[in-house]
Amino acid sequence: MSTMNISLPAALKSFVDDQVAGGGYGTSSEYVRELIRKDQDRQQLRRLLLDGASSPTTETMDFDALRNRARKKG
């Protein structure tokens, strides 16, 4: 694993320390890694949504029928 050092203003360091203490993280590194993972997930979801929005429409979706079919299986 590589190491990265970052500098934070006192207010941000205090915030991170509070998140570590109250959020179930063992270290500030674990907290920052979790933030990065969440940001990666957010960016991936955004890419998927944008790709879907820009893709051509091939057919219409009957959401009521889909919902009813899902209810019957559940």
DOLUMRO-697242 format. One record per residue: x, y, z of N, C-alpha, C in turn; residue in one letter. Coordinates in steps of 0.02 Angstrom, whole numbers, padded with zeros to 5 digits, always signed. Atoms other than C-alpha are relative to their C-alpha. Layout:
<pts>
XYZXYZXYZA
...
</pts>
This chain:
<pts>
+00042-00059+00000+00000+00000+00000+00045+00062+00000M
-00037-00062+00004+00064+00172-00045-00021+00048+00055S
+00014-00050-00052+00072+00316+00077-00008+00068-00032T
+00011-00068+00023+00004+00490+00047-00010+00043+00062M
+00007-00047-00055+00023+00634+00168-00040+00060-00024N
+00039-00059+00017-00104+00774+00167+00002+00049+00058I
+00003-00053-00050-00112+00939+00258-00071+00026+00003S
+00068-00025-00011-00276+00998+00333+00001+00060+00046L
+00009-00053-00050-00327+01159+00417-00026-00030+00065P
+00020+00027-00066-00363+01137+00602-00073-00020+00002A
+00071+00015-00002-00551+01142+00576-00016-00066-00036A
+00012+00063+00035-00547+01001+00448+00029-00060+00037L
-00030+00054-00039-00429+00896+00553-00044-00018+00059K
+00045+00012-00056-00546+00917+00701-00062-00038-00023S
+00058+00034+00028-00692+00864+00592+00016-00074-00013F
-00020+00069+00014-00600+00708+00533+00009-00039+00065V
-00009+00033-00064-00550+00666+00711-00067-00017+00032D
+00066+00013-00027-00732+00681+00765-00035-00057-00037D
+00030+00053+00040-00788+00569+00622+00030-00068+00018Q
-00035+00062-00019-00658+00438+00670-00025-00023+00068V
+00020+00018-00068-00708+00443+00853-00072-00024+00002A
+00071+00016-00004-00895+00434+00821-00026-00044-00055G
+00026+00035+00059-00906+00342+00657+00023-00071-00008G
-00020+00070+00004-00828+00174+00694+00062-00011-00043G
-00062+00007+00038-00666+00207+00601+00058-00006+00049Y
-00058+00009-00043-00502+00149+00677+00050+00056-00006G
-00050-00052+00012-00396+00284+00599-00028+00051-00050T
+00020-00050+00049-00411+00442+00496+00011-00027-00071S
-00011+00030+00066-00340+00342+00350-00059-00042-00022S
+00058+00039+00017-00487+00222+00357-00058+00046-00021E
+00054-00047+00016-00607+00370+00355+00011+00029-00070Y
-00015-00030+00065-00521+00450+00205-00008-00052-00055V
+00009+00053+00050-00516+00284+00111-00075-00011-00015R
+00072+00009+00009-00704+00265+00140-00029+00057-00041E
+00024-00057+00039-00735+00441+00073+00019-00008-00073L
-00023+00009+00069-00633+00402-00082-00041-00054-00035I
+00041+00053+00029-00727+00239-00111-00070+00024-00017R
+00067-00026+00013-00894+00327-00095+00000+00048-00059K
-00004-00045+00056-00837+00460-00217+00009-00039-00065D
-00006+00043+00059-00783+00325-00340-00067-00029-00020Q
+00067+00028+00014-00955+00244-00325-00045+00054-00029D
+00042-00055+00024-01040+00413-00349+00017+00017-00073R
-00020-00016+00068-00938+00449-00505-00020-00054-00049Q
+00021+00055+00044-00973+00276-00577-00075+00003-00013Q
+00072-00006+00009-01160+00298-00546-00017+00058-00047L
+00012-00058+00044-01154+00469-00629+00015-00018-00073R
-00017+00021+00068-01066+00395-00781-00054-00045-00029R
+00052+00045+00024-01196+00257-00794-00064+00037-00016L
+00060-00039+00012-01339+00380-00779+00006+00043-00063L
-00010-00040+00060-01265+00495-00910+00002-00042-00063L
+00000+00046+00058-01231+00348-01026-00071-00021-00017D
+00069+00021+00012-01410+00290-01004-00041+00056-00029G
+00039-00057+00024-01480+00464-01032+00016+00017-00072A
-00020-00017+00068-01382+00485-01192-00009-00058-00049S
+00009+00057+00045-01419+00312-01262-00067+00006-00036S
+00063-00005+00038-01553+00294-01395-00054-00042+00033P
+00058+00036-00027-01726+00241-01340-00019-00055-00050T
+00017+00056+00045-01767+00070-01411-00072-00022+00008T
+00070+00019-00011-01936+00035-01332-00025+00036+00063E
+00028-00031-00059-02053+00105-01203-00007-00053+00054T
+00005+00046-00056-02065+00028-01031-00066+00011+00036M
+00063-00002-00036-02231-00012-00949+00016-00016+00074D
-00020+00009-00069-02183+00016-00768-00054-00031+00043F
+00054+00031-00039-02354-00032-00701+00000-00076-00010D
-00002+00072+00015-02344-00202-00787+00061-00032+00034A
-00061+00025-00031-02166-00225-00725-00009-00006+00076L
+00013+00000-00072-02218-00180-00547-00047-00057+00019R
+00047+00054-00014-02365-00301-00553+00033-00068-00007N
-00036+00063+00009-02254-00440-00620+00046-00014+00059R
-00045+00008-00057-02129-00411-00479-00039-00018+00063A
+00041+00015-00058-02267-00415-00349-00024-00073+00000R
+00024+00069+00006-02332-00582-00414+00055-00050+00018K
-00056+00045-00015-02158-00660-00397+00018+00003+00073K
-00020-00009-00069-02133-00592-00221-00049-00026+00047G
</pts>
